[in-house]
Amino acid sequence: MHAAGTVTQLHQWPVKSMAGQPVEELAIGPRGAAGDRAHAVFDVHKGEPRRLTARQSPRLLAWRATYPGDRREPVLLAPDGREWSWADPGLASALSEDLDREVTLRSDPAGQQDLPDSLLVTVQCTLEAVSAELGSPLDLRRFRTNIHVELDTPAFAEEEWEGRRLRVGEAELDLLHPCERCAIPTRDPDTQEKWAPLLRHLFDRHSGRFGINARATGAATLRVGDRVTLQ
């Protein structure tokens, strides 16, 4: 089955597990999206450094990270409205106080995705179908996608795309495998309130899957409105 459509949203997540930003253009390459999850917050667990996520500290989602202009280091907006640059020496203390745990900050230009060197692609008809099954509209931000597309395919068709290729504008993406979701989508991106039935529903009806992981074959720039074709 072939399919065609367009990119409707692009998202970048500068700091792992923090709120991110919608963008009109997204530079990508074999390592994923430029700047995506290139920064992370660490605590100590059982005597070892641990990359902190919203699974352990949902409050992380209340912080927003963006790349203003062409800056390579993010600017963070705290829940209390204060703005911090990543290089600010007081940021780690502010995060420690807000998250109620001692934390340190780390950066890695290669990205710190759960699945290295990857992007997440999600499809509008699948989002609408899951929303209809649950009887409630789902905020796409729950799923922390990079590339959201509208395609002339049935809902959940992407579960069968492993090993195929998606052309997005000038880019080509090798499709890896459907993304099995963790508990992070159960957290409301604005309030951090937990909605456990979402994850139970995904596992009961869709083997826990939503979206598909992909890897770019080379460097390219994606744009909202780009044509998408499934090859």
C-alpha positions as CSV (number, residue, x, y, z in Angstrom):
1,M,0.0,0.0,0.0
2,H,1.3,3.4,-1.0
3,A,0.1,6.6,0.7
4,A,0.5,10.4,0.3
5,G,-0.2,13.4,2.5
6,T,1.5,16.4,4.2
7,V,3.4,17.4,7.3
8,T,1.0,19.3,9.6
9,Q,3.2,19.7,12.7
10,L,6.9,19.5,13.6
11,H,8.1,19.4,17.2
12,Q,11.5,19.8,18.9
13,W,12.2,18.8,22.5
14,P,15.5,20.5,23.6
15,V,15.5,19.0,27.1
16,K,14.5,15.4,27.8
17,S,11.1,15.2,29.5
18,M,10.5,19.0,29.5
19,A,7.9,20.6,27.4
20,G,9.2,21.6,24.0
21,Q,8.3,23.7,21.0
22,P,6.4,23.4,17.7
23,V,8.5,24.6,14.9
24,E,8.0,25.5,11.2
25,E,11.3,23.9,10.1
26,L,13.3,21.0,11.6
27,A,16.8,20.1,10.6
28,I,17.3,16.3,10.7
29,G,20.0,13.8,10.1
30,P,21.0,10.2,10.9
31,R,21.3,11.2,14.6
32,G,17.7,12.5,14.7
33,A,16.4,16.0,14.9
34,A,19.1,18.7,15.5
35,G,19.1,19.7,19.1
36,D,16.3,17.3,20.0
37,R,16.8,16.0,23.6
38,A,20.4,17.2,23.4
39,H,20.1,18.3,27.1
40,A,19.0,16.4,30.1
41,V,18.6,16.6,33.9
42,F,20.3,13.9,36.0
43,D,19.8,12.9,39.6
44,V,21.4,10.1,41.6
45,H,19.6,6.7,42.0
46,K,21.1,3.9,44.1
47,G,24.4,5.7,44.1
48,E,24.6,6.1,40.3
49,P,23.8,9.0,38.0
50,R,20.4,8.6,36.4
51,R,18.9,10.6,33.5
52,L,15.7,11.9,35.0
53,T,12.5,11.7,33.1
54,A,8.8,12.5,33.7
55,R,8.3,8.9,34.8
56,Q,10.3,9.7,38.0
57,S,9.5,13.4,38.2
58,P,6.3,14.5,36.3
59,R,7.1,18.1,37.4
60,L,9.7,18.2,34.6
61,L,6.8,18.6,32.2
62,A,6.0,21.9,33.8
63,W,9.3,23.4,32.5
64,R,9.4,24.5,28.9
65,A,12.5,24.5,26.8
66,T,13.0,26.3,23.5
67,Y,15.8,27.4,21.1
68,P,15.2,31.1,20.5
69,G,16.4,32.2,17.1
70,D,19.6,30.3,16.1
71,R,20.8,29.7,19.6
72,R,22.2,26.2,20.2
73,E,21.6,26.2,24.0
74,P,18.0,26.2,25.2
75,V,16.2,28.8,27.2
76,L,14.0,27.4,29.9
77,L,10.7,28.8,31.2
78,A,10.1,27.7,34.8
79,P,6.6,27.1,36.2
80,D,6.9,30.3,38.2
81,G,7.5,32.3,35.0
82,R,11.2,32.9,35.5
83,E,13.4,32.4,32.4
84,W,16.7,30.6,32.6
85,S,19.5,30.0,30.1
86,W,20.9,26.5,30.1
87,A,24.4,28.0,31.0
88,D,23.0,30.0,33.9
89,P,25.0,28.8,37.0
90,G,21.8,29.0,39.1
91,L,19.7,26.8,36.9
92,A,20.6,23.5,38.6
93,S,19.7,24.9,42.0
94,A,16.4,26.2,40.7
95,L,15.6,22.8,39.2
96,S,16.7,21.0,42.4
97,E,14.4,23.2,44.5
98,D,11.4,22.9,42.2
99,L,11.8,19.1,41.6
100,D,12.6,18.5,45.3
101,R,15.7,16.5,44.5
102,E,19.4,17.3,43.8
103,V,20.0,17.4,40.1
104,T,22.8,18.1,37.7
105,L,22.7,19.1,34.0
106,R,24.3,17.4,31.0
107,S,24.4,18.0,27.3
108,D,25.1,15.7,24.4
109,P,24.9,17.0,20.8
110,A,24.2,13.5,19.6
111,G,20.9,13.5,21.5
112,Q,19.6,11.5,24.4
113,Q,16.6,9.7,23.0
114,D,15.4,6.4,24.5
115,L,16.0,5.0,21.0
116,P,19.3,6.5,19.8
117,D,19.5,8.2,16.4
118,S,15.8,8.3,15.8
119,L,12.7,10.4,15.1
120,L,9.1,9.8,16.0
121,V,6.5,10.0,13.3
122,T,2.8,10.1,14.2
123,V,-0.3,10.1,12.0
124,Q,-3.4,12.3,12.4
125,C,-6.0,9.6,11.5
126,T,-4.6,7.4,14.3
127,L,-4.7,10.2,16.8
128,E,-8.3,10.8,15.9
129,A,-9.1,7.1,16.1
130,V,-7.7,6.7,19.6
131,S,-9.4,9.9,20.7
132,A,-12.7,8.4,19.4
133,E,-12.1,5.1,21.2
134,L,-11.5,6.9,24.5
135,G,-14.3,9.4,24.0
136,S,-12.0,12.3,24.6
137,P,-9.7,14.4,22.3
138,L,-6.1,13.7,22.9
139,D,-3.4,16.4,23.0
140,L,-0.7,15.4,20.5
141,R,2.0,16.8,22.9
142,R,1.4,13.8,25.2
143,F,3.2,11.6,22.6
144,R,6.2,13.9,22.1
145,T,6.3,13.4,18.4
146,N,8.8,15.0,16.0
147,I,6.9,14.7,12.7
148,H,3.1,14.7,12.6
149,V,1.5,13.9,9.2
150,E,-1.9,13.6,7.5
151,L,-1.9,10.7,5.2
152,D,-4.6,9.0,3.1
153,T,-4.3,5.7,5.1
154,P,-6.6,3.9,7.5
155,A,-5.9,4.5,11.2
156,F,-3.1,2.3,12.7
157,A,-1.8,1.5,9.2
158,E,1.7,2.6,10.4
159,E,1.9,-0.5,12.6
160,E,2.6,-2.5,9.4
161,W,5.3,-0.1,8.0
162,E,8.4,-1.5,9.5
163,G,11.2,-1.8,6.9
164,R,9.5,0.7,4.5
165,R,10.6,4.2,3.7
166,L,8.8,7.5,4.1
167,R,9.8,10.5,1.9
168,V,9.1,13.8,3.7
169,G,9.9,16.8,1.5
170,E,13.6,16.4,0.6
171,A,14.2,13.8,3.3
172,E,14.0,10.0,3.3
173,L,13.3,8.2,6.5
174,D,13.8,4.5,7.1
175,L,10.9,3.3,9.2
176,L,12.1,1.2,12.1
177,H,9.2,-0.2,14.2
178,P,6.0,1.0,15.9
179,C,6.7,2.9,19.1
180,E,5.7,1.1,22.2
181,R,4.6,3.7,24.7
182,C,5.7,4.2,28.3
183,A,3.8,6.0,31.0
184,I,4.8,9.5,30.0
185,P,1.7,10.0,27.7
186,T,-0.6,9.5,30.7
187,R,0.6,12.9,32.0
188,D,-1.3,16.0,30.9
189,P,1.2,18.3,29.3
190,D,-0.2,21.3,31.0
191,T,-1.3,20.1,34.5
192,Q,0.9,16.9,34.8
193,E,-2.2,15.1,36.1
194,K,-2.1,11.4,35.4
195,W,-4.7,9.7,33.2
196,A,-3.8,6.0,33.6
197,P,-6.7,4.7,31.4
198,L,-4.8,6.0,28.3
199,L,-1.9,3.6,28.6
200,R,-4.2,0.7,29.6
201,H,-6.3,1.4,26.5
202,L,-3.2,1.4,24.2
203,F,-2.0,-1.9,25.6
204,D,-5.5,-3.5,25.6
205,R,-6.4,-2.4,22.0
206,H,-3.1,-1.6,20.3
207,S,-0.3,-3.6,22.0
208,G,0.8,-0.4,23.6
209,R,1.8,1.2,20.3
210,F,1.3,4.8,19.0
211,G,3.4,6.2,16.2
212,I,6.4,4.8,14.5
213,N,10.2,5.3,15.0
214,A,12.2,6.4,12.0
215,R,15.8,7.2,11.1
216,A,16.9,9.7,8.5
217,T,19.1,8.5,5.7
218,G,20.9,11.8,5.5
219,A,20.8,15.5,6.4
220,A,17.7,17.5,5.4
221,T,15.4,20.2,6.5
222,L,11.7,19.4,7.0
223,R,9.0,22.0,6.8
224,V,5.4,22.2,7.8
225,G,3.4,21.6,4.6
226,D,6.0,19.3,3.0
227,R,4.6,16.5,0.9
228,V,4.8,13.0,2.4
229,T,4.8,9.7,0.5
230,L,5.1,6.2,1.8
231,Q,7.3,4.1,-0.4
